Structures are given as structure tokens and as C-alpha cells.
């Protein structure tokens, strides 16, 4: 066994998925406080102070006050080395958010207790399901009036199609929030909101039958708790780690990230229940994270950290072995040996050069324009390719045309490069040229990014005309189907992507089903497996 087995086994790499404002940033910040990576609350992404700790690379990002790109944070807690893959929290999230989930081994789903399952959570959840990764649920903001607990669980089960196992159970909410009942120990962790911003919360555990005596809850609440737990024990499934591992059962926790309540309980259970880096598949075979030599795949490319240079950073998830700065590696898609220069890692609010990293870690390396999303890098003696990263469905489309046709060459170069980085997807009319193309994006902000970058980096002005399409489907069995003969709907448009694969765009969701019905044997897919 390699001498770094322990290093890999202590790693936990996960993403947090949520709808904006559910409390993802607050929860991340509390994790970092426990890990001692930051000293005070508010230093991760101070919306209020407009500090963009980890990704202040573009003017547009600063102007809008949001984070365009996802980042990675590493910290240590109780012997674990934890990598949190952050996903943009704004509604205008991008394809990068989805790709980030490809690098995670598990996901934490943060839900606002007053709102339940919201749109963005639903979208990100789909990607987790596709990957069959374990999903852990933190129901946040219990210090505010919450929806009925059974209703919330019911919604998760019905809307997301995953069974739930509440590890603890809330007593009241909002002004009547008294704490959380631990089903294993029969004890209640009583709520106080004095822990806000502190390093470690003081959480007191009290036997459930002592609550009234100690004036920590009234009799009615204790009776309700008793009834609810009885109902829960009778109705809900029992805990099954195997189902958790397969992403079919989500352990559920309750708390209040803002007041630092229930966060530590969650973190500790989560770290035990989640997995260390799992083997990933390359050329149909599993590569062992511990016993194989270094290997990694590129899941994100971030452009222009410095406005004066067209440099890019390629983010890689290390899948096996150990990485040493300066080591020679083999870039499989490029067919070349190279050294990864300036390998970096994010530590809370700073970026630093890494000397070594292990399976489970994420590193960002300087990319002179050689990497594409999904590329594999491995030890020089090896040659295999990790399964590619799917192309996710854009939801917004626009026709892009060049204002000054003399700049055609720069335009084509710029737009292709930006597409290669994965910020946009390019489509063409079946018989169209490159003067006028259709661009698809996951978040509308990417249109602004495209316009901004073409002007600033390539000196090209474009016109964007928004198109009404919202749904895209790849034709899975394109070789069996005559694309010209597909019986469509009035709001359907046929286009092709850069790989000349045919796709269908729709303005209405019901048209997708209708086209499916009208064309027997046509297989449509929401993701494209590259
Ligand atoms: P996000 O990253 O998921 O978008 O959410 P974020 O953590 O930024 O939280 C969104 C808002 O919800 C913030 O308030 C935050 O303070 C609040 N919040 C987070 N967790 C809890 C909680 O457990 N209880 C309560 N009551 N509020 C919570 P804001 O006023 O929008 O921003 P800020 O000015 O406080 O940063």
C-alpha cells in the first residue's frame, strides 16, 4: 500500500447545493470556523462588505456583486481533510455549477425551512442523482417560522424522489424553536442563539423528559414531540448506510446556520457517513484512488484571472495517487508529457501554491490553452481517459451576430475559445454559417460575460437577440433517425452543435413530450454524454 493511504482516506470532497439565500454561504462559513480556517464570521463571501475572497477575477463579477465562478475551499477538522466545492449562489448560475458536481464525492443539500425544495436545488439535485452520489440534507433557518416538518420531508421525497431519514427532529420553530431531538440518544440539544459568530457553539444536551422541569420547553411542545417521534418511528424507513451510499436515502438534519446551531452535529455525522474518495471509471475500468499512480481530470476552466493576459486556470480533480509540484505528467488528450505549472489550492480566503496534493483534492493549474473540460492527466507511464463530463442543457438562447463583418476571424476565434472553456455552448442552424450563430447558456449572466469578453479580449462587438427557447434535447439515436423528417411542433427548432450533432430546441416544455409522442422510436436526452 502506498504510504499516503491515510492522506487519501481522510479526505472528504463534497459540494453544497441549494437555492440562493437558503444559507449555503453561512453554513460553509460555520464549517470553516470549526475547522479553524477563518477566525470570524463574515470572511468567506461578505456580501455586505462586497469582498469577493476567492474569485474577484472579472469586473462584471464585482459590478454585479456575485460570484460567477465556483471555487474550492480546503480545511481540516478532527483529522479529516475537507474540500468544499462551492457553487455560485446566485440565480444566474452557470454550467460550471453542474460541472463542479462532477468533481464531488457527495453533496450537502441546504433547504430553507420556510420554503422547502426550490428551483435551483431541484436542478442541481438531478445531476447528483445522475451520478448516484450520497446526498445529505440540512434544513436551515429553524430560528425562523418553518413549515411543518412532515410536510418538508414529504416534499423532498415526492419532488426529488429520494427517501429521507431524519437523524434529528426539531422542537418548534421561529420564536418557539426549542432545539433538536436526537433520535439515537433520546436527548435534546437546546437552542440558544448566543452562538452567532462564535468559534464553537455551546450546545447543551438535556434528556427529553427534563425539558419541562428545566423550563426549556412547555408541556404542549414536549407532547407534540412525543407524538411526532412515535409517528416517525412507525412510518419512516430505518437508517441504511448502503442506501445513503447509493444516493437513495438522504440523512436529514435540522438547524440554524446563522446562530451556529445544529451545525457541529451535522458536520460530525456527515463526516462519518460520507465517503472518502471513491474510484472513478476510466476506459471502462475503475482506477483505485489509493493504489494507482497520480491521475486527474479537468472539470472547470477559468479564464482571464489577469485582464492583460489570456491566461486560464484549469481546475482538476485528483482521482488517484499523489501529486507533487514539478512532477512530469501525461496529458492524454494532448498526447504530450508536461509539467503542471503554478499548481494552486484555495484555503478559505487565500490562494496558495501547493507542493503536494492527493486523490480527493482539487488543484488549479496554469493553462496556456491546452486543456479542455473533461481531459485526463496521469502519470507518465499510464494512458487512460476518465469518462467525459456531460454537456448540460442550456436554458437560455440568443442569436449572436457580428456588427463589423471585417472582424469575422477574431469573432470565430473568440467565441470558439469561450465555448471551449465551457462558458457557453454554440449551435448553428442546420444550413447556417459562422456569421450568425445561436448561443445557449445555463444562466443568463453568461450572455453578459460573452459580450464583455468578446469586446475586451477580442475587440469584437456583437449583437445579441434573445430567442424564446428554453428546452434542449439531444437526439440519442441520431444514426437511426432522419432528422429532416422529425414531426415537430410550431415552437421547435432543429440546430446542430460544434460536433455536428443534431439537437432540438423548444419554447414550451409540453412540446418536448408532444414531439416524443409524434415520433415513435425517437430518443431524446437532457444531458449529452460527449
Ligand atoms: P446563500 O449562500 O445560500 O445564498 O445564503 P446566505 O448564507 O448568504 O444566507 C442568505 C441570508 O439568510 C443571509 O441574510 C443570512 O444571514 C441568512 N441566514 C442564513 N442562515 C440563516 C439561519 O439559520 N437563520 C436565519 N434567520 N437567517 C439565516 P441576508 O440578510 O440576506 O445577508 P447578510 O447581510 O446577513 O449577509
Boltz pocket constraint, residues with backbone or C-beta under 6 A from the ligand:
constraints:
  - pocket:
      binder: B
      contacts: [[A, 18], [A, 19], [A, 20], [A, 21], [A, 22], [A, 23], [A, 24], [A, 25], [A, 26], [A, 27], [A, 47], [A, 48], [A, 89], [A, 140], [A, 141], [A, 142], [A, 143], [A, 144], [A, 255], [A, 256], [A, 257], [A, 258], [A, 259]]
      max_distance: 6.0
